[in-house]
């Protein structure tokens, strides 16, 4: 069990809300959470390995830029996950689907946001990626950036029109994700963007309650000031 999952489950037990932990986890159901997927095509393997010349040769030879593995991941998703901007550009020029989703609804932009590759996120947004796309758990790219603790990616998404108060299937928001991670930088970006600090998830928890429960005093102070 990863540290992130353990923190979320601990929070759920403390405030009597196992659904809260599940809800936050659902926001991250993207191509970054499929460790047992297998690559069937040569293109996927070349992208994963960062072999730019091989990618070019395969595409020139007719390889499908949107081939998928068992998890539904495409080469562009893998490029976004691994921060390979040059390969992502090549794939987009070759016809890769920018808003294609994997088996759990994850998009390339969500992968870039969660892993903090802001250069790839910028590329995808410029090329037409849906900034408010949702996965099967209701998670958005901004929620992924918040859970990943990536300030620059969060700022880029907000500037691109991300819905700051979007809620996943359990009612959790990006602000709650940032509070779980204890990332004051992302919290401040969201608050400055007008995030509603009083939103409650389906179990009644707010970002402030989360921060208080986990002992993040700097976030508690920031959220309390925002509510005055």
HELIX and SHEET records of a PDB file:
HELIX    1   1 UNK A    3  UNK A   14  1                                  12    
HELIX    2   2 UNK A   18  UNK A   26  1                                   9    
HELIX    3   3 UNK A   31  UNK A   33  5                                   3    
HELIX    4   4 UNK A   42  UNK A   49  1                                   8    
HELIX    5   5 UNK A   52  UNK A   60  1                                   9    
HELIX    6   6 UNK A   75  UNK A   82  1                                   8    
HELIX    7   7 UNK A   85  UNK A   93  1                                   9    
HELIX    8   8 UNK A  108  UNK A  115  1                                   8    
HELIX    9   9 UNK A  118  UNK A  126  1                                   9    
HELIX   10  10 UNK A  141  UNK A  148  1                                   8    
HELIX   11  11 UNK A  151  UNK A  159  1                                   9    
HELIX   12  12 UNK A  174  UNK A  181  1                                   8    
HELIX   13  13 UNK A  184  UNK A  192  1                                   9    
HELIX   14  14 UNK A  207  UNK A  214  1                                   8    
HELIX   15  15 UNK A  217  UNK A  226  1                                  10    
END                                                                             
